[in-house]
Amino acid sequence: MSKLNTIENKLRAFAFTHAPYTNVVGLSRSLIALGTLLTLLINPVDTIFVRKVSGSFMIPTLQNEFASKINFFYLLGNQDLVFMKWGAIIILALVISGYFQKITCILHWWISFSFLHTAAVIDGGDQIATILTLLLIPICILDNRKNHWDAKKEEHRATNLISICFLYMIRLQVAIIYFHASVGKFAHPEWANGTAIYYWLHHSNFGMPDTFNFLNPFLGNSLFITCLTYGVLILELLLFLALFASRKYRLSILVVALVFHFFIIIFHGIFSFFFSISAALILYLYPTNENFKLKWFQKK
């Protein structure tokens, strides 16, 4: 019985100290929502959704009939997409505000899922947003704070373990993303021979802007481009290995990873992806049981 009591006490202590009800999770939720919100806000419905020749918008046909029927953007049919678009923007703004997270967490996943299956042009960030918002639902439902920007609310509850388990699932998912991002490139000749970055930077759609043409002499250097290409592979592999790393290493590589993805915005112009992957990196590498020192959000 003493051993059982010891295990129980350790579990209670772990559940208390590692509960992820902090503004770190709040910041991650807000970043995911901000990425989708900006996409919806900046682009007209004609750009986001597919329009048929007849003038109406094409309702997507998913393999799962139920998933097609519950799609948020087509709840009112294919003639009211502007209305549903602004409805989604309002909900996402509410997510960012941090209030009513027990409700908005479900609505947030619904919008992310629907956008992934209806938008004409999507990227990996939309897939990441859909996965993260789904796995964050149990954490948000079990969070008793009034606002996700508030400081951590200390509570001794066994249900904290559920939230911690889902957070570990998120971390495992992010680690797998980076493992596949690195190892999955090995089979491609351009990555194997160290020339892939050259081709991506000169891609007709995703290449770097003309303002960076002054870099061409460097990009024409085989040693430089090879180091750059292999550097990306090594960084992604190191991000996977961060799953097993110490706190100090995780915090250091978090900064490197955020800077790396910021440069992807500058050179490739993929904005929405940055918000989702930044949220994923924070949940993956930052200690989510500790609060950011955001004094302007915290009550005295």
Backbone as CSV, one residue per row, in Angstrom:
resi,resn,N_x,N_y,N_z,CA_x,CA_y,CA_z,C_x,C_y,C_z
1,MET,0.823,-1.208,0.000,0.000,0.000,0.000,0.858,1.258,0.000
2,SER,1.998,1.190,0.669,2.867,2.365,0.729,3.397,2.729,-0.651
3,LYS,3.703,1.691,-1.465,4.185,1.949,-2.814,3.100,2.604,-3.665
4,LEU,1.848,2.106,-3.501,0.725,2.686,-4.234,0.501,4.138,-3.836
5,ASN,0.622,4.402,-2.553,0.457,5.776,-2.071,1.556,6.679,-2.615
6,THR,2.764,6.132,-2.695,3.887,6.917,-3.228,3.656,7.256,-4.696
7,ILE,3.212,6.248,-5.471,2.919,6.475,-6.898,1.805,7.489,-7.064
8,GLU,0.765,7.338,-6.246,-0.377,8.258,-6.316,0.055,9.685,-5.993
9,ASN,0.868,9.828,-4.977,1.344,11.160,-4.586,2.212,11.789,-5.685
10,LYS,3.039,10.950,-6.332,3.876,11.449,-7.418,3.032,11.878,-8.614
11,LEU,1.992,11.101,-8.909,1.095,11.448,-10.011,0.351,12.755,-9.728
12,ARG,-0.082,12.906,-8.474,-0.784,14.138,-8.091,0.153,15.345,-8.210
13,ALA,1.373,15.168,-7.747,2.348,16.261,-7.824,2.660,16.598,-9.280
14,PHE,2.805,15.558,-10.100,3.083,15.767,-11.521,1.918,16.474,-12.207
15,ALA,0.711,16.037,-11.895,-0.480,16.650,-12.490,-0.617,18.108,-12.070
16,PHE,-0.185,18.415,-10.871,-0.286,19.788,-10.370,0.758,20.698,-11.005
17,THR,1.982,20.232,-11.063,3.071,21.092,-11.539,3.126,21.205,-13.063
18,HIS,2.631,20.192,-13.791,2.760,20.181,-15.245,1.465,20.529,-15.981
19,ALA,0.443,20.934,-15.261,-0.818,21.299,-15.919,-0.588,22.448,-16.904
20,PRO,-1.020,22.301,-18.159,-0.708,23.297,-19.195,-1.737,24.423,-19.300
21,TYR,-2.278,24.859,-18.187,-3.271,25.939,-18.227,-2.552,27.279,-18.053
22,THR,-1.816,27.656,-19.070,-0.990,28.856,-19.004,-1.224,29.725,-20.239
23,ASN,-0.667,30.938,-20.187,-0.805,31.817,-21.352,0.088,31.368,-22.515
24,VAL,0.940,30.377,-22.283,1.732,29.797,-23.373,0.798,29.082,-24.349
25,VAL,-0.104,28.286,-23.800,-1.104,27.619,-24.631,-2.025,28.664,-25.260
26,GLY,-2.350,29.707,-24.493,-3.182,30.783,-25.023,-2.536,31.477,-26.203
27,LEU,-1.246,31.737,-26.110,-0.524,32.366,-27.212,-0.536,31.468,-28.447
28,SER,-0.344,30.184,-28.262,-0.337,29.248,-29.387,-1.701,29.208,-30.072
29,ARG,-2.769,29.150,-29.287,-4.121,29.170,-29.867,-4.327,30.444,-30.671
30,SER,-3.870,31.553,-30.130,-4.067,32.839,-30.795,-3.279,32.921,-32.099
31,LEU,-2.074,32.368,-32.117,-1.271,32.379,-33.334,-1.933,31.556,-34.444
32,ILE,-2.456,30.400,-34.087,-3.142,29.566,-35.078,-4.342,30.316,-35.649
33,ALA,-5.133,30.904,-34.749,-6.320,31.639,-35.186,-5.950,32.850,-36.023
34,LEU,-4.864,33.527,-35.672,-4.442,34.725,-36.396,-4.066,34.398,-37.841
35,GLY,-3.403,33.271,-38.048,-3.021,32.884,-39.394,-4.230,32.699,-40.301
36,THR,-5.244,31.975,-39.809,-6.462,31.769,-40.606,-7.245,33.058,-40.756
37,LEU,-7.306,33.837,-39.683,-8.048,35.104,-39.720,-7.478,36.046,-40.777
38,LEU,-6.157,36.193,-40.829,-5.542,37.090,-41.802,-5.784,36.609,-43.230
39,THR,-5.756,35.294,-43.419,-6.022,34.740,-44.750,-7.439,35.082,-45.201
40,LEU,-8.403,34.916,-44.294,-9.793,35.216,-44.620,-10.017,36.713,-44.780
41,LEU,-9.337,37.505,-43.954,-9.551,38.953,-43.957,-8.977,39.618,-45.198
42,ILE,-7.818,39.177,-45.624,-7.110,39.839,-46.729,-7.628,39.394,-48.092
43,ASN,-8.024,38.127,-48.200,-8.410,37.583,-49.510,-9.923,37.564,-49.702
44,PRO,-10.406,37.941,-50.884,-11.835,37.839,-51.187,-12.249,36.385,-51.356
45,VAL,-13.553,36.129,-51.262,-14.031,34.745,-51.362,-13.701,34.135,-52.716
46,ASP,-13.635,34.954,-53.769,-13.300,34.435,-55.096,-11.894,33.850,-55.143
47,THR,-11.016,34.367,-54.286,-9.640,33.861,-54.231,-9.550,32.616,-53.361
48,ILE,-10.288,32.618,-52.261,-10.187,31.521,-51.292,-10.906,30.273,-51.772
49,PHE,-12.106,30.458,-52.342,-12.930,29.319,-52.723,-13.032,29.193,-54.243
50,VAL,-13.374,27.994,-54.705,-13.450,27.707,-56.132,-14.824,28.093,-56.661
51,ARG,-14.855,28.888,-57.730,-16.109,29.282,-58.354,-16.273,28.567,-59.697
52,LYS,-17.458,28.026,-59.933,-17.749,27.374,-61.204,-17.945,28.419,-62.296
53,VAL,-17.984,27.947,-63.535,-18.199,28.835,-64.679,-19.543,29.531,-64.567
54,SER,-20.542,28.839,-63.997,-21.885,29.395,-63.867,-21.947,30.565,-62.890
55,GLY,-20.916,30.725,-62.074,-20.881,31.833,-61.126,-21.053,31.422,-59.685
56,SER,-21.567,30.219,-59.431,-21.742,29.754,-58.062,-20.464,29.086,-57.572
57,PHE,-20.346,28.974,-56.241,-19.166,28.338,-55.660,-19.367,26.832,-55.578
58,MET,-18.301,26.114,-55.817,-18.351,24.663,-55.829,-18.282,24.118,-54.411
59,ILE,-19.288,23.379,-53.996,-19.283,22.735,-52.688,-18.408,21.496,-52.772
60,PRO,-17.410,21.368,-51.911,-16.478,20.237,-52.013,-17.153,18.914,-51.708
61,THR,-16.715,17.875,-52.370,-17.222,16.532,-52.119,-16.148,15.747,-51.381
62,LEU,-16.387,15.500,-50.117,-15.422,14.759,-49.311,-15.778,13.281,-49.314
63,GLN,-14.811,12.447,-49.024,-15.070,11.010,-48.947,-16.061,10.716,-47.828
64,ASN,-15.996,11.498,-46.756,-16.923,11.350,-45.647,-18.106,12.291,-45.878
65,GLU,-19.291,11.727,-46.148,-20.467,12.543,-46.453,-20.846,13.446,-45.278
66,PHE,-20.707,12.918,-44.057,-21.025,13.712,-42.867,-20.116,14.924,-42.768
67,ALA,-18.819,14.735,-43.025,-17.860,15.842,-42.972,-18.203,16.900,-44.006
68,SER,-18.717,16.480,-45.148,-19.111,17.440,-46.175,-20.321,18.247,-45.741
69,LYS,-21.244,17.614,-45.065,-22.470,18.289,-44.637,-22.221,19.292,-43.519
70,ILE,-21.257,19.017,-42.639,-21.038,19.913,-41.493,-20.028,21.008,-41.793
71,ASN,-19.570,21.103,-43.041,-18.575,22.115,-43.389,-19.090,23.507,-43.039
72,PHE,-18.318,24.234,-42.246,-18.761,25.529,-41.715,-19.109,26.524,-42.821
73,PHE,-18.281,26.617,-43.835,-18.441,27.655,-44.848,-19.626,27.399,-45.784
74,TYR,-20.114,26.148,-45.823,-21.228,25.832,-46.708,-22.494,25.468,-45.937
75,LEU,-22.594,25.900,-44.689,-23.789,25.607,-43.899,-25.037,26.214,-44.519
76,LEU,-24.883,27.379,-45.153,-26.018,28.068,-45.766,-26.039,27.890,-47.283
77,GLY,-25.365,26.854,-47.760,-25.292,26.646,-49.195,-24.106,27.361,-49.798
78,ASN,-24.092,27.458,-51.117,-22.935,28.034,-51.799,-23.157,29.476,-52.250
79,GLN,-24.198,30.116,-51.726,-24.465,31.497,-52.117,-24.158,32.502,-50.993
80,ASP,-23.845,32.021,-49.814,-23.648,32.905,-48.666,-22.249,32.756,-48.077
81,LEU,-21.273,32.560,-48.930,-19.910,32.362,-48.448,-19.341,33.620,-47.812
82,VAL,-19.734,34.783,-48.295,-19.236,36.037,-47.710,-19.712,36.151,-46.260
83,PHE,-20.967,35.812,-46.033,-21.524,35.861,-44.676,-20.799,34.884,-43.752
84,MET,-20.576,33.649,-44.225,-19.902,32.640,-43.411,-18.438,32.992,-43.197
85,LYS,-17.838,33.638,-44.195,-16.453,34.072,-44.053,-16.332,35.059,-42.899
86,TRP,-17.226,36.040,-42.822,-17.167,37.024,-41.745,-17.569,36.414,-40.407
87,GLY,-18.425,35.396,-40.455,-18.737,34.674,-39.225,-17.504,33.982,-38.672
88,ALA,-16.722,33.384,-39.571,-15.476,32.724,-39.160,-14.482,33.736,-38.612
89,ILE,-14.397,34.914,-39.231,-13.480,35.959,-38.766,-13.832,36.400,-37.354
90,ILE,-15.121,36.558,-37.074,-15.567,36.961,-35.726,-15.210,35.894,-34.696
91,ILE,-15.442,34.630,-35.047,-15.121,33.532,-34.122,-13.624,33.463,-33.856
92,LEU,-12.821,33.614,-34.903,-11.365,33.572,-34.746,-10.857,34.746,-33.914
93,ALA,-11.487,35.909,-34.070,-11.123,37.063,-33.238,-11.454,36.778,-31.777
94,LEU,-12.544,36.071,-31.547,-12.921,35.702,-30.175,-11.926,34.702,-29.601
95,VAL,-11.440,33.796,-30.438,-10.402,32.853,-29.994,-9.167,33.615,-29.537
96,ILE,-8.756,34.603,-30.326,-7.570,35.392,-29.994,-7.769,36.169,-28.698
97,SER,-8.982,36.622,-28.457,-9.261,37.377,-27.222,-9.067,36.525,-25.983
98,GLY,-9.249,35.207,-26.110,-9.025,34.299,-24.987,-10.247,33.963,-24.173
99,TYR,-11.372,34.595,-24.458,-12.588,34.344,-23.685,-13.371,33.155,-24.259
100,PHE,-14.183,32.540,-23.367,-15.099,31.447,-23.752,-14.365,30.313,-24.465
101,GLN,-13.190,29.960,-23.950,-12.373,28.982,-24.668,-12.984,27.588,-24.687
102,LYS,-13.859,27.268,-23.733,-14.502,25.956,-23.738,-15.402,25.786,-24.966
103,ILE,-15.915,26.896,-25.462,-16.772,26.872,-26.651,-15.955,27.148,-27.905
104,THR,-15.102,28.179,-27.829,-14.357,28.584,-29.029,-13.352,27.531,-29.478
105,CYS,-12.902,26.675,-28.570,-11.933,25.644,-28.976,-12.562,24.684,-29.989
106,ILE,-13.844,24.374,-29.794,-14.548,23.490,-30.723,-14.823,24.210,-32.032
107,LEU,-15.265,25.465,-31.946,-15.536,26.252,-33.143,-14.255,26.494,-33.946
108,HIS,-13.146,26.667,-33.227,-11.859,26.897,-33.892,-11.463,25.679,-34.726
109,TRP,-11.589,24.497,-34.146,-11.282,23.289,-34.921,-12.231,23.165,-36.109
110,TRP,-13.502,23.446,-35.907,-14.500,23.348,-36.966,-14.121,24.233,-38.163
111,ILE,-13.715,25.467,-37.868,-13.326,26.387,-38.934,-12.047,25.916,-39.618
112,SER,-11.062,25.472,-38.831,-9.792,24.998,-39.413,-10.020,23.781,-40.293
113,PHE,-10.821,22.851,-39.823,-11.152,21.642,-40.581,-11.878,22.004,-41.866
114,SER,-12.847,22.900,-41.765,-13.634,23.297,-42.929,-12.782,24.038,-43.950
115,PHE,-11.913,24.920,-43.465,-11.042,25.673,-44.367,-10.101,24.739,-45.110
116,LEU,-9.574,23.748,-44.397,-8.652,22.794,-45.018,-9.301,22.070,-46.188
117,HIS,-10.597,21.792,-46.071,-11.281,20.999,-47.087,-12.064,21.832,-48.104
118,THR,-12.006,23.156,-47.991,-12.761,23.982,-48.937,-11.898,25.007,-49.668
119,ALA,-10.820,25.463,-49.037,-10.000,26.503,-49.659,-9.359,25.991,-50.930
120,ALA,-9.278,26.864,-51.921,-8.699,26.481,-53.214,-7.201,26.260,-53.109
121,VAL,-6.540,27.061,-52.287,-5.088,26.945,-52.126,-4.785,26.801,-50.639
122,ILE,-4.184,25.698,-50.264,-3.814,25.462,-48.868,-2.345,25.074,-48.809
123,ASP,-1.781,25.104,-47.596,-0.413,24.648,-47.403,-0.351,23.793,-46.149
124,GLY,0.843,23.378,-45.793,1.001,22.528,-44.616,0.534,23.179,-43.334
125,GLY,0.553,24.512,-43.302,0.100,25.216,-42.106,-1.366,24.975,-41.804
126,ASP,-2.182,24.825,-42.838,-3.609,24.555,-42.642,-3.826,23.151,-42.079
127,GLN,-3.003,22.212,-42.495,-3.081,20.860,-41.942,-2.643,20.844,-40.487
128,ILE,-1.572,21.563,-40.194,-1.094,21.653,-38.811,-2.139,22.309,-37.927
129,ALA,-2.776,23.379,-38.421,-3.798,24.083,-37.649,-4.958,23.156,-37.311
130,THR,-5.366,22.328,-38.268,-6.483,21.411,-38.035,-6.128,20.373,-36.973
131,ILE,-4.924,19.846,-37.028,-4.498,18.838,-36.048,-4.363,19.452,-34.656
132,LEU,-3.701,20.602,-34.573,-3.472,21.235,-33.273,-4.775,21.656,-32.604
133,THR,-5.673,22.262,-33.371,-6.938,22.713,-32.775,-7.762,21.531,-32.272
134,LEU,-7.648,20.392,-32.943,-8.360,19.194,-32.465,-7.776,18.701,-31.151
135,LEU,-6.444,18.616,-31.074,-5.796,18.099,-29.868,-5.852,19.084,-28.701
136,LEU,-6.106,20.351,-28.997,-6.212,21.349,-27.933,-7.604,21.391,-27.290
137,ILE,-8.591,20.752,-27.913,-9.957,20.799,-27.385,-10.053,20.282,-25.953
138,PRO,-9.538,19.081,-25.632,-9.642,18.607,-24.236,-8.925,19.523,-23.248
139,ILE,-7.787,20.090,-23.658,-7.043,20.985,-22.770,-7.863,22.232,-22.468
140,CYS,-8.486,22.802,-23.487,-9.282,24.017,-23.297,-10.544,23.750,-22.483
141,ILE,-11.173,22.605,-22.716,-12.400,22.270,-21.982,-12.105,22.077,-20.497
142,LEU,-10.949,21.540,-20.175,-10.587,21.292,-18.774,-9.937,22.505,-18.109
143,ASP,-9.736,23.564,-18.871,-9.122,24.792,-18.353,-10.204,25.673,-17.739
144,ASN,-10.088,25.956,-16.447,-11.112,26.726,-15.730,-10.816,28.221,-15.647
145,ARG,-9.814,28.698,-16.351,-9.540,30.127,-16.357,-10.593,30.857,-17.201
146,LYS,-10.857,32.100,-16.864,-11.822,32.890,-17.624,-11.254,33.308,-18.973
147,ASN,-9.934,33.423,-19.031,-9.296,33.887,-20.247,-7.969,33.158,-20.416
148,HIS,-7.672,32.730,-21.642,-6.443,31.945,-21.817,-5.174,32.792,-21.728
149,TRP,-5.311,34.121,-21.602,-4.145,34.980,-21.380,-3.827,35.125,-19.890
150,ASP,-4.731,34.679,-19.021,-4.502,34.803,-17.577,-3.355,33.909,-17.128
151,ALA,-2.774,34.271,-15.988,-1.710,33.445,-15.411,-2.274,32.089,-15.002
152,LYS,-1.385,31.130,-14.832,-1.787,29.766,-14.511,-2.602,29.718,-13.233
153,LYS,-3.706,28.998,-13.296,-4.570,28.803,-12.137,-4.225,27.461,-11.507
154,GLU,-3.651,27.528,-10.300,-3.174,26.314,-9.640,-4.347,25.506,-9.089
155,GLU,-4.513,24.296,-9.589,-5.577,23.421,-9.114,-5.077,21.986,-9.020
156,HIS,-5.381,21.359,-7.895,-5.037,19.952,-7.711,-6.194,19.116,-8.270
157,ARG,-6.060,18.659,-9.516,-7.122,17.867,-10.133,-6.515,16.696,-10.890
158,ALA,-7.169,15.552,-10.801,-6.704,14.379,-11.536,-6.870,14.576,-13.039
159,THR,-7.852,15.408,-13.441,-8.091,15.642,-14.867,-6.946,16.397,-15.530
160,ASN,-6.064,16.968,-14.719,-4.881,17.611,-15.293,-4.069,16.624,-16.136
161,LEU,-4.098,15.351,-15.721,-3.347,14.320,-16.440,-3.860,14.152,-17.864
162,ILE,-5.167,14.360,-18.058,-5.734,14.257,-19.405,-5.145,15.347,-20.296
163,SER,-5.123,16.565,-19.775,-4.562,17.684,-20.535,-3.089,17.452,-20.848
164,ILE,-2.355,16.932,-19.870,-0.929,16.671,-20.064,-0.723,15.609,-21.145
165,CYS,-1.569,14.581,-21.156,-1.465,13.529,-22.174,-1.690,14.093,-23.576
166,PHE,-2.682,14.963,-23.719,-2.953,15.550,-25.031,-1.834,16.502,-25.449
167,LEU,-1.231,17.162,-24.479,-0.093,18.023,-24.805,1.077,17.186,-25.297
168,TYR,1.314,16.043,-24.681,2.383,15.156,-25.140,2.079,14.598,-26.530
169,MET,0.796,14.388,-26.818,0.407,13.955,-28.162,0.744,15.038,-29.189
170,ILE,0.530,16.298,-28.811,0.891,17.411,-29.698,2.391,17.426,-29.940
171,ARG,3.163,17.258,-28.880,4.622,17.275,-29.014,5.110,16.126,-29.887
172,LEU,4.518,14.961,-29.707,4.893,13.821,-30.537,4.546,14.093,-31.998
173,GLN,3.385,14.698,-32.238,2.976,15.013,-33.599,3.948,15.992,-34.264
174,VAL,4.352,17.022,-33.532,5.281,18.013,-34.084,6.635,17.366,-34.353
175,ALA,7.084,16.494,-33.455,8.351,15.794,-33.665,8.293,14.944,-34.933
176,ILE,7.165,14.284,-35.165,7.002,13.449,-36.364,7.013,14.329,-37.617
177,ILE,6.401,15.511,-37.530,6.394,16.433,-38.671,7.824,16.763,-39.094
178,TYR,8.666,17.089,-38.129,10.046,17.455,-38.463,10.879,16.239,-38.867
179,PHE,10.586,15.086,-38.286,11.295,13.864,-38.697,11.001,13.564,-40.165
180,HIS,9.721,13.645,-40.531,9.345,13.387,-41.912,9.863,14.478,-42.845
181,ALA,9.851,15.732,-42.359,10.351,16.841,-43.173,11.816,16.649,-43.527
182,SER,12.586,16.065,-42.618,14.005,15.840,-42.870,14.250,14.541,-43.631
183,VAL,13.848,13.431,-43.044,14.128,12.117,-43.629,13.397,11.937,-44.954
184,GLY,12.203,12.517,-45.074,11.434,12.375,-46.308,12.099,13.013,-47.513
185,LYS,13.033,13.933,-47.264,13.741,14.597,-48.363,14.934,13.790,-48.869
186,PHE,15.366,12.814,-48.085,16.575,12.076,-48.449,16.457,11.380,-49.803
187,ALA,15.249,10.959,-50.152,15.067,10.189,-51.389,15.070,11.067,-52.637
188,HIS,14.990,12.381,-52.465,14.952,13.286,-53.612,16.376,13.676,-54.019
189,PRO,16.725,13.503,-55.277,18.103,13.762,-55.736,18.585,15.180,-55.427
190,GLU,17.687,16.177,-55.549,18.103,17.565,-55.335,18.513,17.807,-53.886
191,TRP,17.848,17.140,-52.955,18.241,17.270,-51.555,19.472,16.424,-51.252
192,ALA,19.556,15.291,-51.885,20.707,14.399,-51.657,22.006,15.005,-52.173
193,ASN,21.928,15.709,-53.317,23.159,16.275,-53.871,23.400,17.725,-53.440
194,GLY,22.501,18.259,-52.600,22.741,19.578,-52.015,22.366,20.766,-52.870
195,THR,21.481,20.583,-53.854,21.117,21.700,-54.742,19.672,22.169,-54.564
196,ALA,18.900,21.543,-53.685,17.458,21.813,-53.587,17.143,23.272,-53.270
197,ILE,17.894,23.869,-52.355,17.624,25.252,-51.967,17.786,26.189,-53.159
198,TYR,18.745,25.931,-54.015,18.937,26.767,-55.211,17.668,26.763,-56.062
199,TYR,17.103,25.575,-56.276,15.909,25.474,-57.118,14.688,26.099,-56.454
200,TRP,14.573,25.937,-55.141,13.429,26.526,-54.436,13.515,28.049,-54.446
201,LEU,14.686,28.598,-54.266,14.833,30.053,-54.259,14.625,30.667,-55.638
202,HIS,14.729,29.846,-56.686,14.507,30.339,-58.048,13.220,29.780,-58.659
203,HIS,12.358,29.240,-57.800,11.088,28.689,-58.267,10.215,29.811,-58.828
204,SER,9.449,29.510,-59.884,8.635,30.543,-60.538,7.523,31.067,-59.643
205,ASN,7.006,30.229,-58.733,5.916,30.653,-57.849,6.382,30.957,-56.433
206,PHE,7.287,30.141,-55.915,7.703,30.265,-54.516,9.125,30.791,-54.350
207,GLY,9.720,31.239,-55.439,11.089,31.725,-55.366,11.201,33.056,-54.648
208,MET,12.420,33.456,-54.356,12.659,34.704,-53.631,12.328,35.910,-54.510
209,PRO,11.935,37.036,-53.893,11.626,38.255,-54.648,12.857,38.790,-55.377
210,ASP,12.600,39.626,-56.378,13.702,40.198,-57.163,14.628,41.069,-56.318
211,THR,14.099,41.578,-55.193,14.922,42.443,-54.333,16.116,41.698,-53.740
212,PHE,16.061,40.357,-53.773,17.154,39.560,-53.217,18.086,39.012,-54.296
213,ASN,17.994,39.576,-55.474,18.868,39.112,-56.557,20.354,39.325,-56.258
214,PHE,20.645,40.239,-55.335,22.052,40.460,-54.976,22.679,39.223,-54.335
215,LEU,21.836,38.249,-53.936,22.343,37.011,-53.337,22.756,35.982,-54.385
216,ASN,22.444,36.252,-55.642,22.726,35.274,-56.697,24.190,34.829,-56.758
217,PRO,25.150,35.736,-56.573,26.554,35.271,-56.576,26.833,34.213,-55.506
218,PHE,26.172,34.370,-54.324,26.350,33.375,-53.260,25.632,32.081,-53.619
219,LEU,24.421,32.224,-54.183,23.645,31.038,-54.536,24.260,30.275,-55.689
220,GLY,25.118,30.940,-56.437,25.814,30.265,-57.525,27.058,29.531,-57.074
221,ASN,27.415,29.715,-55.792,28.578,29.029,-55.234,28.166,27.648,-54.735
222,SER,28.739,26.612,-55.295,28.315,25.244,-54.975,28.510,24.898,-53.499
223,LEU,29.601,25.367,-52.900,29.860,25.069,-51.489,28.813,25.736,-50.600
224,PHE,28.504,26.994,-50.899,27.520,27.738,-50.105,26.141,27.090,-50.197
225,ILE,25.698,26.780,-51.399,24.351,26.232,-51.581,24.239,24.823,-51.003
226,THR,25.340,24.061,-51.058,25.331,22.719,-50.480,25.223,22.780,-48.960
227,CYS,25.993,23.672,-48.351,25.928,23.844,-46.894,24.545,24.313,-46.469
228,LEU,23.952,25.208,-47.254,22.622,25.727,-46.939,21.569,24.629,-47.030
229,THR,21.658,23.825,-48.062,20.688,22.738,-48.254,20.804,21.691,-47.155
230,TYR,22.026,21.248,-46.899,22.215,20.248,-45.845,21.927,20.833,-44.460
231,GLY,22.126,22.155,-44.316,21.831,22.810,-43.047,20.356,22.723,-42.706
232,VAL,19.511,22.851,-43.717,18.064,22.719,-43.506,17.725,21.313,-43.036
233,LEU,18.303,20.312,-43.681,18.044,18.918,-43.297,18.502,18.646,-41.864
234,ILE,19.667,19.166,-41.518,20.205,18.956,-40.170,19.334,19.653,-39.126
235,LEU,18.900,20.889,-39.419,18.057,21.623,-38.481,16.746,20.887,-38.234
236,GLU,16.129,20.391,-39.293,14.861,19.668,-39.131,15.058,18.380,-38.344
237,LEU,16.183,17.715,-38.554,16.473,16.500,-37.792,16.737,16.826,-36.324
238,LEU,17.431,17.929,-36.073,17.684,18.368,-34.697,16.380,18.751,-33.991
239,LEU,15.445,19.314,-34.742,14.142,19.660,-34.160,13.379,18.399,-33.756
240,PHE,13.518,17.341,-34.533,12.921,16.069,-34.129,13.576,15.550,-32.846
241,LEU,14.900,15.608,-32.797,15.632,15.098,-31.625,15.379,15.935,-30.375
242,ALA,14.857,17.142,-30.555,14.537,17.993,-29.409,13.475,17.359,-28.516
243,LEU,12.750,16.378,-29.054,11.756,15.653,-28.250,12.404,15.001,-27.037
244,PHE,13.685,14.666,-27.156,14.391,13.969,-26.087,15.425,14.864,-25.403
245,ALA,15.399,16.145,-25.709,16.454,17.044,-25.246,16.105,17.711,-23.921
246,SER,17.106,18.371,-23.345,16.922,19.104,-22.099,16.209,20.424,-22.360
247,ARG,15.745,21.037,-21.301,15.031,22.314,-21.402,15.905,23.386,-22.059
248,LYS,17.163,23.475,-21.661,18.057,24.504,-22.184,18.222,24.364,-23.696
249,TYR,18.387,23.139,-24.172,18.541,22.898,-25.607,17.256,23.254,-26.342
250,ARG,16.103,22.854,-25.780,14.817,23.117,-26.448,14.577,24.609,-26.603
251,LEU,14.889,25.388,-25.586,14.684,26.833,-25.662,15.615,27.468,-26.693
252,SER,16.838,26.946,-26.775,17.799,27.489,-27.741,17.365,27.203,-29.172
253,ILE,16.957,25.964,-29.422,16.585,25.606,-30.795,15.230,26.192,-31.168
254,LEU,14.404,26.524,-30.173,13.132,27.205,-30.456,13.387,28.539,-31.140
255,VAL,14.341,29.288,-30.620,14.680,30.587,-31.212,15.195,30.393,-32.640
256,VAL,16.077,29.426,-32.824,16.637,29.153,-34.152,15.524,28.764,-35.127
257,ALA,14.611,27.915,-34.679,13.527,27.439,-35.544,12.583,28.569,-35.941
258,LEU,12.263,29.453,-34.992,11.374,30.577,-35.302,12.022,31.528,-36.311
259,VAL,13.319,31.771,-36.137,14.037,32.625,-37.096,14.069,31.961,-38.469
260,PHE,14.310,30.656,-38.495,14.331,29.900,-39.758,13.005,30.029,-40.494
261,HIS,11.898,29.848,-39.794,10.586,29.928,-40.433,10.216,31.364,-40.790
262,PHE,10.755,32.327,-40.065,10.523,33.726,-40.431,11.198,34.035,-41.768
263,PHE,12.374,33.470,-41.991,13.063,33.680,-43.264,12.315,33.015,-44.421
264,ILE,11.542,31.967,-44.118,10.718,31.356,-45.161,9.659,32.356,-45.639
265,ILE,9.133,33.157,-44.707,8.198,34.228,-45.107,8.897,35.197,-46.050
266,ILE,10.075,35.635,-45.672,10.791,36.650,-46.450,11.147,36.146,-47.852
267,PHE,11.624,34.902,-47.941,12.113,34.399,-49.226,11.044,33.696,-50.058
268,HIS,10.031,33.120,-49.392,9.017,32.366,-50.135,7.612,32.962,-50.026
269,GLY,7.411,33.891,-49.095,6.125,34.573,-48.994,4.986,33.730,-48.455
270,ILE,5.284,32.644,-47.737,4.240,31.778,-47.181,3.925,32.268,-45.758
271,PHE,2.957,33.162,-45.642,2.679,33.814,-44.367,1.888,32.921,-43.408
272,SER,0.790,32.332,-43.888,-0.100,31.597,-42.990,0.607,30.419,-42.329
273,PHE,1.529,29.791,-43.055,2.262,28.651,-42.506,3.066,29.057,-41.272
274,PHE,3.612,30.280,-41.280,4.453,30.731,-40.172,3.691,30.731,-38.849
275,PHE,2.433,31.161,-38.873,1.662,31.249,-37.635,1.377,29.863,-37.050
276,SER,0.998,28.926,-37.898,0.690,27.576,-37.413,1.936,26.864,-36.911
277,ILE,3.034,26.971,-37.659,4.246,26.259,-37.247,4.866,26.910,-36.019
278,SER,4.711,28.220,-35.867,5.218,28.891,-34.665,4.458,28.421,-33.436
279,ALA,3.143,28.299,-33.562,2.330,27.784,-32.460,2.741,26.360,-32.112
280,ALA,2.970,25.546,-33.145,3.386,24.163,-32.923,4.735,24.104,-32.217
281,LEU,5.670,24.944,-32.630,7.001,24.963,-32.020,6.941,25.397,-30.558
282,ILE,6.105,26.368,-30.246,5.978,26.833,-28.863,5.419,25.722,-27.984
283,LEU,4.374,25.047,-28.454,3.794,23.942,-27.686,4.778,22.782,-27.554
284,TYR,5.633,22.627,-28.542,6.590,21.524,-28.589,7.813,21.776,-27.716
285,LEU,8.343,22.988,-27.750,9.647,23.257,-27.155,9.615,24.111,-25.896
286,TYR,8.580,24.916,-25.723,8.534,25.787,-24.547,7.821,25.055,-23.400
287,PRO,8.268,25.223,-22.150,7.591,24.574,-21.021,6.184,25.144,-20.828
288,THR,5.186,24.401,-21.245,3.809,24.898,-21.244,3.190,24.967,-19.843
289,ASN,3.889,24.481,-18.844,3.387,24.610,-17.474,3.864,25.899,-16.812
290,GLU,4.590,26.729,-17.571,5.062,28.010,-17.056,4.490,29.148,-17.894
291,ASN,4.210,30.269,-17.251,3.628,31.401,-17.953,4.693,32.276,-18.597
292,PHE,4.354,32.807,-19.800,5.115,33.933,-20.302,4.852,35.115,-19.389
293,LYS,5.807,36.006,-19.249,5.609,37.195,-18.428,4.945,38.294,-19.247
294,LEU,3.647,38.125,-19.455,2.855,39.090,-20.207,2.037,39.914,-19.214
295,LYS,2.672,40.859,-18.586,2.060,41.606,-17.484,0.825,42.374,-17.928
296,TRP,0.806,42.781,-19.211,-0.335,43.586,-19.647,-1.608,42.756,-19.786
297,PHE,-1.467,41.397,-19.779,-2.646,40.536,-19.865,-3.053,39.992,-18.501
298,GLN,-2.156,40.056,-17.541,-2.394,39.381,-16.269,-2.967,40.344,-15.239
299,LYS,-3.893,39.799,-14.473,-4.502,40.591,-13.407,-3.581,40.631,-12.203
300,LYS,-3.601,41.742,-11.546,-2.753,41.879,-10.352,-3.437,41.210,-9.173
